[in-house]
């Protein structure tokens, strides 16, 4: 058979599908063979591939058995490690109890004694392992307490177990406390003073301000030296009178010694706020009489702070001064009020006030209305995100 005896033709049937004809009359048992070339569009191919990829793979019984065996082996290995760690913790604990000096340990254990125990405790696996370690100390302490009824020496061992339990808590607390880097007070003050000096150079001058604004500013500053001196004297007198009132509380019905608020330029008052790190809304208006009465200008008997430091301050005055940093109609949350530095809290050695004390002053627990006439307490019920107050005066 030669190459010329094979005849390949491409025809098209009535449906338009190409048909390939193979004619080979010399091959016995063969005639004309028609092979239809079907077409597969892209969408059908993508659908078939997706179906194949999402079809779940059925594991054989042998594969299932292998997976279960591996999971079991891993669990047993993890349990073995946890047990070994717990045994090491128990051994470290009992080593302490074998120390002949334990009768001298009354209030606390030496660090050299507790370190091996706390180290072994930190190696315990997960919360379950650590709970088992603590429970071991509790169980041993209780057992020794029971033994103490017939053997008083066992009370010593019970105390050691108890002190070890306390040592674990102390070690955890120390690990969780992040040591804050110490800041040199001189460096901090220098940086703050430098920032205040640079602030003038960073002011944005509005387009409608006259060109000689710098000369006018210098002239105004030179005229305020008397007010600055008066402000310093006022603050010193406030401190002196506050100490006097604290050492000599007024009798019932009597008023404490008060300091009269001097007439000081609003510019100087604004500068004092900036120096204290507080926001200033506008230096163009002087504080109202109610504002003065609610600020450092009044020295009524201070109340004990809830900040926990023993500092004495007036929460109402703090709220008054804090609200003065925003405009009338503006809202401040309890947390924001607590952050503001005022003459009562947060300045110098005075700690910040307790948010709970501020909340209690704005929202009395007895259900009565707030008695502060310069704010309107609001919270989620009034559409605010948190509890706080809106300045009304």
MIVO-793052 format. One record per residue (C-alpha): residue in one letter; x, y negated, z. Coordinates in steps of 0.25 Angstrom, whole numbers, plus 5000, padded with zeros to 4 digits. Layout:
N
AXYZ;...
***
This chain:
393
X500050005000;X500649874996;X500349735002;X499549694990;X498549804993;X498149735006;X497149625003;X496749525015;X495649435012;X494949325021;X493449315018;X492349245025;X491049305029;X489749235028;X489849195043;X491049115040;X491949205048;X493249245041;X493449395038;X494749465035;X494649575025;X495649685024;X495649765012;X496549895011;X495949995002;X497150085003;X496950115018;X496050235020;X494750215028;X494850065027;X494049975020;X493749825021;X493949785036;X493349655040;X493949585053;X493049465058;X493949355065;X493049295076;X493249155081;X493349115096;X493148975099;X493948905110;X492748895120;X492549045119;X493949075122;X494048975134;X492849045140;X493349185138;X494649135145;X493949075156;X493149195159;X494349285159;X495049195169;X493949185179;X493649335179;X493949385193;X495149485193;X494649615199;X495749675208;X495949825208;X495849905221;X497349915222;X497549765221;X496449735231;X497149835241;X498549765238;X497949625241;X497249675254;X498549745258;X499349615256;X498449525263;X498449625275;X499949625275;X500049475275;X499049465286;X499849565295;X501149495292;X500549365296;X499949425309;X501349485312;X502049355311;X500949285320;X501149395330;X502649385330;X502549235332;X501549245343;X502449355350;X503649255349;X502849145355;X502449245367;X503949285369;X504349135369;X503249115380;X503649235388;X505149185388;X504649065395;X503949145405;X505249225408;X506049095411;X506349095426;X506248945427;X504848945423;X504448925438;X505048785437;X504148745425;X503048665431;X502548555422;X503148585409;X504148685403;X505548645397;X505648625383;X506648735381;X505648825387;X504448785379;X505248775365;X505248925362;X503748935365;X503348815357;X504248855345;X503648995345;X502248935346;X502448845334;X502848975326;X501449045329;X500649065317;X499448975315;X498448925325;X498049065328;X499549095332;X499648975340;X498348995347;X498849135351;X500049075357;X499348975366;X498349085370;X499549175374;X499949065384;X498549045389;X498349195391;X499749215398;X499449085407;X498149145411;X498749285414;X499749215423;X498749135430;X497949265434;X499249335438;X499549215447;X498449255457;X499349375461;X500649315457;X500849165459;X502149165450;X501249195438;X500749055439;X502049005435;X502049085422;X500549035420;X501048885421;X502248915411;X501248975401;X500348845403;X501548755401;X501948835388;X500548805383;X500748655386;X502048655379;X501448715366;X500448595366;X501548495369;X502448555357;X501248545348;X500948405352;X502448365349;X502448425336;X501148355331;X501648225336;X502448145325;X503448065331;X503347915327;X504647845323;X505047745332;X504947605327;X505947495332;X505147385337;X506047275332;X506047335318;X504547345318;X504447195323;X505447145313;X504747215301;X503347155306;X503947015307;X504547025293;X503247075288;X502546955293;X503646865287;X503546935274;X502046925274;X502046775270;X502846805258;X501846905254;X500646825254;X499846805241;X499546665239;X498146645233;X498046565220;X497246455226;X498246425237;X498946295236;X500446295232;X500946225245;X500346335254;X501746375259;X502046235264;X500646225270;X500846365277;X502146315283;X501546185288;X500446265295;X501346365302;X502146245307;X500846185313;X500546315321;X501746335330;X500846285342;X499746385339;X500746495338;X501346455352;X499946445357;X499646585352;X500846645359;X500446575372;X499046625371;X499446775369;X500446765380;X499346715389;X498346825385;X499346925389;X499646865403;X498146845406;X497846985401;X498847045411;X498346945422;X496847005420;X497347145420;X498147125433;X496947045439;X495647095434;X494546995437;X493547015447;X492147055444;X491346935438;X492646855435;X493246835422;X494746875418;X495746765415;X495546715401;X496446655391;X495946535382;X496046555367;X496946445362;X496646375349;X497646435339;X497646425324;X497046535317;X498346545308;X499146585321;X498046685325;X498146745312;X499646745312;X499546815326;X498646925320;X499646945308;X500746955318;X499947065326;X499747145313;X498247115312;X497447075300;X497046925298;X495746895291;X495946745290;X496846645298;X495846535293;X494946545305;X495046535320;X494446645328;X493146615334;X492846605348;X492246745349;X493546795342;X494446725352;X493646785364;X493746925358;X495246915355;X496446885363;X495946755368;X495046815379;X495646895390;X494446965397;X494747085405;X495347195396;X494747335396;X495547465397;X495947515383;X495547655378;X496847665371;X497447745382;X498647655385;X498147575397;X498147445388;X496947355392;X496247285381;X494847235377;X494247315366;X493247205362;X494347105360;X495147205352;X493847225343;X493647075342;X495047055337;X495047175328;X493747125321;X494346985319;X495347045309;X494147065300;X493046975294;X491646965299;X490847075293;X492047165292;X492047305298;X493147365306;X493147515311;X493547555325;X494847605320;X495147475313;X494847395325;X495747485334;X496947455324;X496947305325;X497947245335;X497347145344;X497647065357;X497047185364;X497547305357;X498647355348;X499647235350;X500947255357;X500847365367;X499347365367;X498847495361;X497747495350;X496347515356;X495547645356;X494547665345;X493647725354;X493647595363;X493347515351;X492247605346;X491647605360;X491647455360;X490947445347;X489947565349;X489647575364;X489347715368;X488147675377;X487447645364;X487447495367;X487747385356;X489147335354;X489347205362;X490447145353;X489747025346;X490847015335;X490647155329;X489547245324;X489947395326;X489647485314;X489947625310;X489547735300;X488047705304;X488247565298;X488947615286;X490347595291;X491447705289;X491847705304;X491447645317;X491847495318;X491347355318;X490947245309;X491447105313;X490247005315;X490946885321;
***
